[in-house]
Amino acid sequence: MRQPPSGAKAVGLAYDHFYIPKGGKLYIYNEYRTQVLGAYDETTNPSGGLFSTELVQGSIVNIEYVAPKNLPVKPIKNEFKGNVEGDKISPANFTIKPENPRIDISELIYVYRNVPFLDRYDLTKTTGFGASGSCEVNVNCSEGASWQTEKRGVAEIWLKNGASWGWCTGGLVNTTNNSGIPYFLTADHCHGLPDAGEPYASAADMNQWQFYFNYESATCANPGTEPAYNTIIGCSLKACSPLNGGSDFCLVQLNTTPPQSYHPYYNGWDRTNTPASSGVGIHHPAGDIKKISTFTAAATSSTFNGGTGMVSATNAEWNVLYVATANGHGVVEGGSSGSPLFNQAKRVVGQLSGGNSACTNLSGSNLYGKFWYDWDQTPGGTTTQLKTWLDPVNSGSTTVNGYDPFNGYPDFYATPTTVYEGGSVNFTDITNGATSWSWQFEGGSPATSTVQNPTNIVYNQQGTYRVSLTTTTPLAGTQTIEKVGYITVLPGSPNVSIWCDDFSNTSNWSIINHSGAANQVWKITTAAPTGSYSATNPGKVNSTSGGNYALFDSDGLTTTNVEQWSSIQTTSGVNCSNYGQVILKFTEAYTKFYDSTLLYVSTDNFATSTRYVLHDGFANNQSVGN
């Protein structure tokens, strides 16, 4: 199935029934197949049928189902009508049917504004991503060095409310008994603003909320390409306190517990009404990668006032002033709502309601609903307070530390994970507190190792291979992790450059005039284009080869209205017959004029050749660049 173009920047899908039988696989991808979601299989089937999948870049979405070789079957209504005779059953008396997938799309979501984290899939996009303000600070800058554990619990939310979708932030929170239940705290106004005319999201809507973990730059700088992330789909409401008259919290339980590969962390909290003396906010402003904002003065009690239907309970909010730091001046923006406020002890003390800080208003307010008020101050009990959910053993604790459910469990990464035949891979153990290691490298040589960080594991055969690591730690004992299909080995060898020319030496090129107009020829030059083709006019040509150009500037060379046809050919070419595949790359800029640009390819040293039209002539001179 292919959804036709809509002109949107991205397309999302929601389902009122989503079922994949065992062995089946569903893939969703964009026009260029640069973004592939899936495979969705029987392990991703939601319990109630309602489901949603991530946004797909562009206006075209393709849905592909791969059926298992042998369709699984099941008895109709689970009834058995066979005859049992001793140890034999007559199959003629069974009533069975094959299991087929059921994918009922209930909604197509068209996004017409830029979605920064999808930019990396857009082959036509030439600019970088980043919808947040330029003053924001990436979480892996020096400001976040002391918050590397806590950041793992913070995630972006792509949430649905009726026909609308939008961004918020929130985070995993711990319980007094370290239960590992995936409770996730965000702002209630992300859930809805019923007193301001926006009904709450339904249970069906929340089953399609999407939670993006680890969406962040690996370094302090904004990356050149969008980073990957990990996704959880769907949640259920546990408790909430409205923004109007309450403290603006919403506690949900994720439909799926984040696995070890997500490196989840359940943040601790402080439910006292004690102001934080310093701390940070970690958030996803404008749906962008994870950022960090820092405050150094004590939080003050405040009341949020956003107008009719959006006034919090008196002094139910903390207000903090974010300050300039080494790499910027963090603030909050749309999309930051619901993000956690951490105190100096690295415990959550609130969730963001809003404020008026911005990169253009650095000293603005930043108001967070108090965790103290969230705990038990909103009348109503279980459905309006955190207490029942986060203190299931009724311990009465006022503070709780964070919890790492996989602390002491084995984990590792490899560099690189894709090699050519004969390539080598290095492995790094990141297990906390391991005292012994046992590695298994499927397809690798050597195939085993007992050192902590094995290096130069060689893979000689094309394929995908699993890697397993067994460790022993005081906390977790002996445990094993296996990453299936983790190493990819490609056939042959990597691409190598066999020829390159940057037009710096004119003798490397010959120019042939085909039309009889001698001055209608290519020009190898270090001089930039002039006249209407200059860098300050439409159709500009900017050098990508150190200031050297090959120009065919017919208007600049003659005023005679004659046929203009000449070709340029290298005199220093190479024989490519020994290569299985050859890729030619070059950059061209041209004005949309009458001219055509052609490329000739030959397999017999140009005794004959094949002509390729790079771009054809235009019917009319458009006098604009391309």
N, C-alpha and C positions, 0 to 999 in steps of 0.2 A: 504494500500500500504506500502511496506517495501523496502527501498532502500538498496541494498546489500552492503557488506563491501567493502571499498576501501583502507584500511590501513591508512586513514587520522586521524588526531587528532580531527577534527571537520568538520561538513558539514553544508553548508548554502543553502538556496533555494531562487531563484528569480522567479518571475511569470510575464508573459505578459498578463494574465487575472486572476483576483481573485474576485470571487463573491460567497457569502454565502446567501441563501435565509432566510427569517425571520423564526426563530425557529431552524435553522440548527446550528451545532457547529462543528468546525474543531480543532483537537488537533494534535500537532507534538511532538514527544518525542524520547528520545535516547534508546539505547538497554536495559538499566536497568530500564527504566521508572523513573529514579531519576531526570530527567529534563523534565518537561512537559510545552510546550508553548500552550497558549490558555486558554479558548476557544475563537477562532475567530468566530465572528458572523456577523450579518448584520450591526452592528455598526462599524466594522472595514473595510468594503468594501471601497477600494480607488475609487476616483472619475473617474480616467482614466483607471482603470483595472490593471495598473502596480503596483507591490507590491514586498516586500521581507520580510522574516522572520528571526529571530535571528539565530545565529550559534547554532548548536546542538552538544553536546559533543560526541566524538567517531566517528567511521566510519560507523555506522548504524543509519539511521533515519527512524522512523515510522510515517506515516501520517494516521490519523483516522478521518473519517467523521461520525457524528451522525446526522441522518436525523430527522426532526420533525415528531411527530406521525401522523399528517395530513399535507401533503404537501400543502403549499399555492399555490393558482392559480391566474392567471391574464389573461385578454383578450389578444388574439394575436393582436399585433400591436395596442393595446389599442382601438380596434374597438368594438362597440356594435351593434349587429344585431338582438336584440330581439324585440318582439312585445309587446308594452305597451297597455294594455286594462284596463282602469281605474287605479286601484291601484295594478294590477297584471302584472307580466312579465313572458312570456313563456320561461322557461329555455332551452327548446329544440333549441331555436334560438340563444343561446349564443355560441360563439367560444372561448373556454378557454383552457389553458394548465397549467400543474403543473410547478412550479418554481423549477428548479434543480440547484445544485451548479455548478460552472464552475471554475476549478482549473487547469490552464495551466502552467506547470513548464517550464520556459525558460532556466534556468541555475541551475546546481549543482555546488556549490563552495566547493572545497576540500582544507582544511587547513592542511598542513603537519608540521607546527611548533606549539609549545605549545601555547595554548591560556589560560593565567592564570585564567581569571574569570570563565572558565568552569571547573576548577579542582575539584570544590566541587561536581560535578556530576559523577566523574570518580571513580567507586568503586575499580578499580585496582591501583589507584595512591596512593602512601604512603608518598610522599613529599608534602611540602606546595606550595603555589602559589607565584607569585611575579616576574614579568619579569623585573621590573625597578631596577636601581642600589641601592646598599645597603646604599648609602649616602642620599637617598631621604627621605623626611619628610611627614608623613601623615597629611592630612588637619585638623584632629581633635586633633593633638598635641597642646601644648601650643602656638606654633607659629601661629596657626590658630584661636585662641580664639577670636580675634577681627575681624575675617573675616567669621563668621558663616552665616551671611546673604548673603554676596556676593558669597560664594561658591555654593549656591543653584542655581545660574544661569549658572554655568559651567557644561558642559557635554562632554562625550566622543563620538566620531563619528566613526562608522564602515562604510566606504564609498566605493562606487563602481565607477570605471572608466574603461569602456570597459570590458575586461576580468579580470581586477585586482581589488583587494580589499585591504584596508589598514586602519590604525588608524590615527586619528587626534583629536584635542580638539577644543572647541569653547565655546561661551556663548551667552545667551540671552542679548539683549540690549534694553534699553528704548527709547521711543520717547518723543519729547518735550510736547506732550499733554497726556502722560500716556495712550496711546491707548490700550495697552495690546496685540497688534499684535505680534505674536511670531517671531520677527526678530532674527536671530542667526548669529553672526559674527565669522568667522574663517579665515584661511589663503587661499589665492588664489592658492598657489601651492598644496594645498590639492584637489583643484578643477581641477588642471591640470597645465602643464608647456609647453604651445604650442611652445614657443621659444627655448625650450630645447628638442623638439621631442616628448613630451607627450601631445596629444590633450586634450581639456577640456572634462570633464564628460558630457554626454548628459543629456537632460531633463529626459529621461527614466531612466538613471542611477541614477539620483538624487532622483527620486521617490522611490528608494529603499535604500537610505541612512538610517542608523539607529543611533538614538541619545539616549545615555544612561545617564540618570539623577540619581543623588544620589548614584553613584557607589563609595563607600568610606568605610573605616574602621570606626566603631562606636567609637573607642578609638584611642589613640596614637599608640598602638601596631598594627602590622600586624595581622589580625584575623586568627584563626586556620582554619576557613572555609570561602569560598568566600562570600562576602556580596551580598545581592539582589540589584536590581536597577530597574528603571522605563524607559520604552522605548517609543519613538516616531518614527514612520516610515515615511520617505519621506519628501522632501522639494522642493521648487522651487527657482531658481536663481533670485535675484533682481538686484544686481550690483556687479562689481568686478574690481579690479585694479591689473594687473599682477605683479608678482615678478620682471620680467625683464622690467626695465624702469618705474616701478610704486612703490606702497607701499605694495603689496602682501596682499590685503584684499578680502574677498568674503562674501557678505551678502546674506543670504537665508531666506526664510520664511518657517517655519515648516508647514507641511500639517495639523497637529492637534495642537490645543492650549493645552499646558500642563495643566492638571486639578488640582484642589486643592490638591488632594492626593500626587502630586509630589512636593508640596511646592515650586513652581517656583518663581524666583526673576529676574526681568529685571534690569540689572545693569546700573547705571548711567555712564556718560562719560564726558570727557574734550577734546574739540577739539582745544584748544590753542596749540601753539608750545612751551609751557613752560615745561622745564624738571622737572620730578618728583624728589623730594628730597629723597624720600624713598618709599617703597611699597613692593608688592609681585607679584609673578606669581602663578596662580592656574592651574593645568594641570594634564593630564593622561599620564605620560611617559611610553612608550612601551606598551600601552594599559592596564596599571595597574590601580589600584584604585587611587583615587584622592590624589594628593600631593600638597605641597606648598613650594615655594622657596622665600627667603627674600633678599632684597637689602637695604642698609642703606646709600649709597653714591648717589649723583645726577646722573640721567641718562645723557648720552651724545649723541649728534647727530652723526649718522654714515651712511655708505653706505654698503648694503649687497653685497658681491661678492662671488657667488658660482660657478663661471666659465661661460662659454659660454651659453648665453640664461638665465642666472640667476643672473643678476646684477641689483639691485634696482636703482631707481632714486637717485640722489645725496642728501645725508642727509635726506632721507625719512624714516629712521629707528632710533629707540632708542636702545642704547646699555647699559645694566646694568650688574653690577658685583654682583653675589649672594654670600652670606657670610655664615659662620658657625653659627648655632643657637643651642639652648639647646638640640635638638633631632636629629641633623644631619647637613648636608650641601646640601641644595637643589640645583639642577642644572636642565637642560632640556635634553630631549632625543627624539629619534624618537617616534612619537605619541603625543608629547607635541605641535607640530606645530598647529598654530591657536589659542592657548590658550591666554587668556587676561592678559595684564599687568595692574596692578592697582597702582595708585599713592597714596600718603599719605592721600588724601581725599576720598579714596575708590571708585574712578572713573576709568573707563577703559581709558587708553591712548595709547594702541597699541595691536597688535596681533602678536604672535610669527612667525617669518620667519625661524629662525634657529640660529646656533652658534656652537662653538666647546667646550663648557663646558661639563664636564662629571665627574663621580665620580673619574676618574683618571686624570682629568684636572679641578680642582675646580675653578681655576682663569680664565677659558676660557670665551669667549664672549657669549652674549645672546642678539640677535637682534630681535627687534619687529617693525613691520611696524607702523608708526606714525598714530594715529587717526586723527591728524591734516591734514596729507596728504590725508588720506582716504576721508576726508570730501568733498573737492572740488578741489584738486590739479591735479588730473588726467584728461586730456582732454576727453570730450565725454558726460558729463552731467549725465543724469539719470542713465544710465547703467554702469557708471564708478565711481560714487560718492555716498557717504552716505547721502549727504545733503537732497535730495528729500524725502528719505524714513524715516529718523529719525527726520526731522523737517517738518512734513506735513502741519503745520499751518504757516510756514514761520516766526517763531518767532525771528530768529536771535540769539537765545541763544547759548552761547559758552560752558556752562556747564549744565548738567542735572543730577539730583539725581536719584537714583534707585527707582524702583516701585514694590511694592508687591500687586498683583491684588486681593489677598484674605486677606489683612490686615483687621482685625476686624471680619472676618468670622469665624464661629465655627470650631474647630478641636479638636481631642482628640486621645489618644491611650489607649490600655488596656494591662494589664499584669496579667497572660498570656492570649493568645487568644485561646489556646487549653487546655481543661481540661477534666477530667473524670467525670462521673455522680456524683453529690454531691460536685464537686469542686467549688471554689470561684474565682472571678476575681475582680481586682481593676482597676478603670478608672481614667485617669488623663486628665484634661482639659488643652489645650495649646492655647486657644483662646486669642488673644491680646486685652486686655481692657474690657473683659466681666464683666457685673454687675449683670447678672442673668443667671440661668441655669435650663433647664428642660430636664431630661434624660428619655428615654424610653428603657427598656431592654426586648426585646422579649425573652420569655423562662426563664427569670431571676427572682430571688426573693430577695428583692422586685423588682417589675416591673417598678417602677419609682423612681426618686430622684430629689431634687432641690438643693443639695449641689454641690459645685464646683468639688470635687474629690470623687465620691462615692467609697466605699471600701466594700469588702466581699459580692459581688453580687453572689448568689449561683445559679448554674444551675444543675437541678436534672434529666433532661431527655435528652437522646441522640438526637443529631440533630445539625443543623447549624442555627444561630440566628442573626438577625439584631439588631443594636444599633443606636439610633438617639439622637442627642443633639441639643437643641434650645437655643441660647444665644441672649443677647441684648448687643450691644456695641455702643458707641457714633458715631463711624465711619460708621458701616454697618447697624445699627438698629437691628431689630429682624430677625435672619436667622437660618436655620436648615441644619444640615448635617446628612445624614443617611449612615451607612456602612452596606451593605447587606452581609449576610453570614459571618459576622465578627468573631463571636464566634463559635467555634466548640466544641461540647461535645461528647466525646467518651464513648462507653458502658463500664460498669464494673469499674474496678479500675486499677491504674497503676501497671506495673510489679514490683514485689518485689523479692529480693534475698532470696531463701529458703535454699540454700546450697552453700558453697564455701570452697575450700581447696587449700592452696598454697604450699603443699608439705613440710611444716615446721615440721610436726609431722609424723614420719615414721609409727607409730602405727595405723594411719588412713587408711593404705593401706595394702592389701594382694597381694602377688605375686604368680602366679600359672605358673608352668612350664609344657608345653604340649608336649614337644618333647623328653624328656629323657636326654637331655644334660643339666646337673644341673647348669652349670655356664652361660647358655644362658637366663638370667633373667633381669627383670627391676631392676633399682637401684635408690633408693631415696637418694639424696645426696645434700650437699651444695657445693660440689666441681664442678667446671666447667669442661666441657668435655676436654679430653686430646688427644694427638696424632693428627691424621689427622682431628679430629672433634673439635679441639680447636678453641678458638675465633680468632686466627690469620690465620686460614686455611679455605678453602672452606668447606661449610657445617656447619659453626659455629652455635652454639646455644647460644643465649643471654637470660638470665633469665628475665622474666617479672613478677616474683613473689618474689621479694626481695632477690634473690640469692639462691633460692631453686629449685631443678630440679628433674624430673623423667626421667631417661635416659635408653634407650635400645641401648647400644653401643656394638654390637656383635663383631666387629673387635677388640675392646679394651679388650675384656674379654676372648677371646680364639683364638687359632690358628688352632683349629680343624675344618675341613670342614664338619659340621653337620647341620641338620635342626635346625633353630633358631626360636623358637616359644614360647612365654610366654605372659601372660596377667597380667594386673594390675587392681585391683578392690578395690573400697573404702569400708571400714568397717563402715563408719559413714554416710551412705546414708539416704535418707528420703523417705517417702511414698508420691508419687505425684498424687495419684488417686483423690484427692479432687480439683485438679487444671485443668481448662479447657484446658490450653496450657502450655507446659513447654519448655523452651529454654535452651540448654546446650551450653556454650561458653568456649572455651579453645584455647590456642595457641600451635601450634606444629611447630617445625623446623626439617628438615631432609635432608639428602644427597640423591641425586637421585641414589639409589643403587637397588639391587635386591628385597629389602624388601617391604612388604605391611604394611599399618596401618589400623586396623579394629576397628569399634566401635559396641558394642552389646547393644541393647535396649530391655528391657523386661517389660511385663505388668503383670507377675505372679511371681515376686520375683525370676526370672531366672530359673524357672522350664523349660521354653522355652524362646527363645530370637530371635530377628531379627538382622542379621549382615549387617552393612553398611561399604562399602569400602571407607575410607577417601582418600587414594591414593593407586593405585595398584603398583605392582612391575614393574621395568623397565627391558627391555630385556637385556640391557647392562649397566654395571656400568659407569655412566657418570662423577662421581667424581666432581660434582659441586653442590653448595648449592641451596636450594629452601626454 
